[in-house]
Amino acid sequence: MESNIKIISIKFAGGRFFVLFSGRDKGIPISEDLVHRYRLKEGITFTAPQVAQLEHEAELAECERVVVRLLGMREHSIGELRTKLIRRKFDKEAIQTVVNAYIQKGLLDDAHFAMLTAQSLLARNPVGRSYLTAYLQKKQVSREIAVQTVDLLLGESDETELAMQSLRRRWRTYRQFEVETARTKAYTYLGRRGIGYSAAKAAFDRLLSEETKDNDR
């Protein structure tokens, strides 16, 4: 009967309480707040609807706990966060509720995430527009936001200049090879980073010319 659903045990581990109900093989992770709010203790009984409500609130609390931990580690796009919560097998309704709450608080913002992510990548190594757009989309940012972000950051940037900035970081390595071998490796590298052939050629030729002039001094 509904009134015979009893709490068999309450154990604390890993910062959470685990409440085991009669007829269950596994305890439900419950936050300290819920334990106090429901005045949970061993031996008390619940109706089935009460247990269902407690499970629902516990799911929301646990989902939010994971969200806080993930966002504390680094920024996430909305899509990234949803994917991770789905992998942890949270209920779809709980995921939607928690994610929406964080969006409304301004703690989840794809435009902000895209800007930070793109700036970080460009600081490490300049890339072309196509590479940067695809990189943001892999982070589960919409194409619209990805394109807007790239436009804001690169604008009318000279692709040859971007290619030179990127190639300078590897120039010493490439110049260990014969010129044409170095050229092929440079074109391949820049191509993978979304830099077109003409910009890659211009950048390589300029750097080679600079080196030649330095050697002639």
Buried (B, 14 or more C-beta within 10 A) or exposed (E): EEEEBBBEEBEEEEEBBBBBBEEEEEBBBBBEEBBEEBEBEEEEBBEEEBBEEBBBBBBBBBBBBBBEEBBEEEBBBBBBBBBBBEEEEBBEEBBBBBBEBBEEEEBBBBBBBBBBBBEEBBEEEBBBBEBBBBBBBEBBBBEEBBBBBBEEBBEEBEBBBBBBBBBEEBBEEBBEEEEEEBBBBBBEBBBEBBBBEEBBBBBBEBBBEEEEEEEEE
